[in-house]
């Protein structure tokens, strides 16, 4: 923050060239964390994705109650209900859709859907690439932190440039990239380096040059 203010101040007095000021300000804008989240971003509702397992309970109809996987095409199949889209829906919304489909066969169906295995939509998954012990895609959880992500992927390799890592975040106005300090977080226990991740984030861990 001090560096950014200092660069802006010097720019007013023409003591730095425009290229130098631009470089400094660009580095400042890429530093995590970003602006405080909006009310819409704070509230997160889990959406069903391919690979999830959903437990469908039809009240007073045990023969129609079962656990089924969500297929790669985002649909599910249950007795009396074939190829019902589930991708991107909340469990309560899917329950209402199943009730509508079952209403053709039974009177006033009451359905509850419980997600028991979480993968989530591809767009919401948090991906870790590069010098992690186990690079992979993770299901996003509300208030998921960078430390949670790194525990799940087994930490850094011996060749990782932890403090050169970054988070690539997709958005409606394009992708933005923020610098994060994984070495400080994992090796030195600096919790100020532990930041919140968002659905769709990609954690990029480069290899150290030395």
C-alpha positions in Angstrom: 0.0 0.0 0.0 2.8 2.4 0.9 4.7 1.6 -2.4 1.5 2.3 -4.4 0.9 5.6 -2.7 4.6 6.6 -3.0 4.6 5.8 -6.8 1.5 7.9 -7.3 2.9 10.8 -5.4 6.2 10.8 -7.3 4.3 10.5 -10.6 2.6 13.8 -9.8 6.0 15.5 -9.5 7.4 13.7 -12.6 10.2 12.1 -10.7 9.5 8.7 -12.2 9.1 7.9 -15.8 5.6 6.8 -16.9 6.8 3.3 -17.7 8.2 2.9 -14.2 5.1 4.2 -12.5 2.9 1.9 -14.7 5.0 -1.1 -13.7 4.8 -0.3 -10.0 1.1 0.3 -10.1 0.5 -2.9 -12.1 2.3 -4.8 -9.4 0.2 -3.1 -6.7 -3.0 -4.0 -8.4 -2.1 -7.7 -8.6 -1.4 -8.0 -4.9 -3.9 -10.1 -2.9 -6.5 -9.5 -1.4 -8.8 -7.8 -3.9 -11.6 -5.4 -3.0 -13.9 -6.5 -0.2 -16.6 -8.9 -1.5 -20.1 -7.8 -2.3 -23.1 -9.2 -0.5 -23.8 -11.5 -3.5 -20.3 -12.9 -3.2 -20.5 -13.6 0.5 -23.5 -15.9 0.2 -22.7 -19.2 -1.6 -25.1 -21.9 -2.4 -23.8 -25.3 -3.5 -24.7 -26.3 -7.0 -24.8 -29.9 -8.1 -22.1 -31.0 -10.6 -21.1 -34.1 -12.6 -19.7 -36.8 -10.3 -21.8 -35.8 -7.3 -23.9 -38.5 -5.6 -27.4 -37.5 -4.5 -29.6 -39.3 -2.1 -33.2 -39.1 -3.2 -35.9 -39.7 -0.5 -39.5 -40.0 -1.7 -41.8 -39.9 1.4 -43.9 -43.0 1.8 -42.4 -44.5 -1.4 -39.2 -46.4 -0.3 -39.1 -48.2 -3.7 -38.5 -44.9 -5.3 -35.9 -43.7 -2.8 -32.2 -44.3 -3.6 -28.8 -42.8 -4.1 -27.8 -42.1 -7.7 -24.7 -40.5 -9.3 -24.9 -37.4 -11.5 -23.7 -38.5 -14.9 -21.0 -36.6 -16.8 -23.7 -35.0 -18.9 -25.2 -33.5 -15.7 -28.3 -35.7 -15.6 -29.7 -38.3 -13.3 -32.0 -41.3 -13.7 -34.3 -42.7 -11.1 -37.3 -45.1 -11.2 -40.0 -43.4 -13.2 -37.8 -40.4 -13.9 -35.3 -40.6 -16.8 -32.6 -38.1 -17.9 -33.6 -35.3 -15.5 -31.1 -32.4 -15.6 -29.3 -31.8 -12.3 -26.3 -29.8 -13.3 -26.0 -26.4 -11.6 -29.1 -26.9 -9.5 -29.4 -26.6 -5.7 -30.7 -29.7 -4.0 -34.0 -28.1 -3.1 -34.6 -27.1 -6.8 -33.8 -30.6 -8.0 -36.2 -32.0 -5.4 -39.0 -29.8 -6.8 -38.2 -31.0 -10.3 -38.4 -34.6 -9.3 -41.7 -34.0 -7.6 -43.1 -32.5 -10.8 -41.9 -35.6 -12.8 -43.3 -38.1 -10.2 -46.7 -36.3 -10.1 -47.6 -38.1 -13.3 -47.5 -41.4 -11.5 -48.1 -40.8 -7.8 -50.3 -38.4 -5.9 -48.7 -35.4 -4.1 -45.1 -36.7 -4.0 -42.8 -35.2 -1.4 -39.1 -35.4 -2.3 -36.0 -34.6 -0.4 -32.6 -34.5 -2.1 -29.4 -34.8 -0.1 -26.0 -34.4 -1.7 -23.7 -37.0 -0.2 -20.6 -36.8 -2.4 -19.4 -33.4 -3.5 -17.6 -32.5 -6.7 -19.5 -29.5 -7.9 -19.8 -27.9 -11.3 -16.5 -27.6 -13.2 -16.8 -23.8 -13.2 -16.9 -23.7 -9.4 -14.0 -26.1 -8.8 -10.7 -24.8 -7.4 -7.7 -26.0 -9.4 -4.1 -26.3 -8.3 -1.5 -26.6 -11.0 2.3 -26.6 -11.0 4.6 -27.5 -8.1 2.1 -28.9 -5.7 2.6 -32.4 -4.2 -0.7 -33.5 -5.7 -2.0 -31.1 -8.3 -5.8 -31.5 -8.7 -9.2 -29.9 -8.9 -11.1 -29.5 -5.6 -14.8 -29.0 -4.8 -15.2 -25.4 -3.6 -16.5 -24.9 0.0 -17.9 -21.7 1.5 -15.1 -19.7 3.2 -12.5 -22.0 1.8 -9.0 -20.7 2.4 -5.7 -21.0 0.6 -4.4 -23.1 3.6 -7.3 -25.5 3.1 -6.4 -25.9 -0.5 -2.8 -26.5 0.1 -3.5 -29.1 2.8 -5.7 -30.9 0.3 -3.0 -31.0 -2.3 -0.2 -32.0 0.1 1.7 -28.8 0.2 4.6 -27.7 -2.1 7.3 -29.7 -3.8 11.0 -29.1 -3.1 11.3 -27.2 -6.3 8.4 -24.8 -5.8 8.7 -21.0 -5.8 6.1 -20.7 -3.1 6.2 -16.9 -2.9 6.0 -16.6 -6.6 2.6 -18.3 -6.7 -0.6 -16.6 -7.9 -4.3 -17.1 -8.0 -6.0 -16.7 -11.4 -9.6 -15.6 -10.9 -12.2 -15.6 -13.7 -14.7 -12.8 -13.7 -17.3 -11.2 -15.9 -14.8 -8.5 -16.9 -12.0 -11.0 -17.6 -9.4 -13.0 -15.6 -7.5 -11.3 -12.8 -4.3 -12.6 -11.2 -3.2 -12.0 -7.6 0.1 -12.8 -6.0 0.1 -15.1 -3.0 2.8 -16.1 -0.5 2.6 -19.9 -0.1 6.1 -20.2 1.2 5.5 -17.7 4.0 2.2 -19.5 4.8 3.4 -23.1 4.8 7.0 -22.9 5.8 6.9 -19.9 8.2 3.4 -20.1 9.5 2.6 -16.6 8.5 -1.2 -16.6 8.7 -1.4 -13.1 7.1 -0.6 -15.0 3.9 -3.7 -17.2 4.3 -6.4 -15.7 2.0 -9.9 -16.7 1.0 -10.3 -18.5 -2.4 -13.4 -18.2 -4.6 -15.2 -20.6 -6.9 -13.3 -21.1 -10.1 -9.9 -20.0 -8.8 -6.8 -21.5 -10.3 -3.7 -21.6 -8.0 -0.6 -21.5 -10.1 2.7 -22.6 -8.4 5.8 -22.0 -10.5 9.1 -23.8 -10.3 11.9 -22.0 -8.6 14.8 -20.9 -10.8 17.4 -21.7 -8.1 
